[in-house]
């Protein structure tokens, strides 16, 4: 398991909360985009999906009810 990718993906959630949404691809760290993260295990894949959902939400892709259901699903995996 490549914990380096997982840590980068997990850190993105905290970073994107503080940054305004832009049209550019979000960065994990300087020069790293979500689409560049290598999916090496289930945890990395799940974290990437969560971060892409967060990005879509910030762009207004979901209704309030849909956002609530997505958050409920995300919380299930955080236990």
C-alpha angles and dihedrals in degrees: 000000000000105000091179092070092044092051091049091051094046091050091054092069092059093044096049092052089065099040126074116245114260136182090250122093110269115255125228091200129337107318097002121113127191090245090057096058112109112231104225102156145008094268094054091047092050093047091050091051090050091050093048089050089050090051092049090049091052088053090055097252096140137055119236091259092050091048090051092052092047090050090050089054093047091051089055090064095044093068 
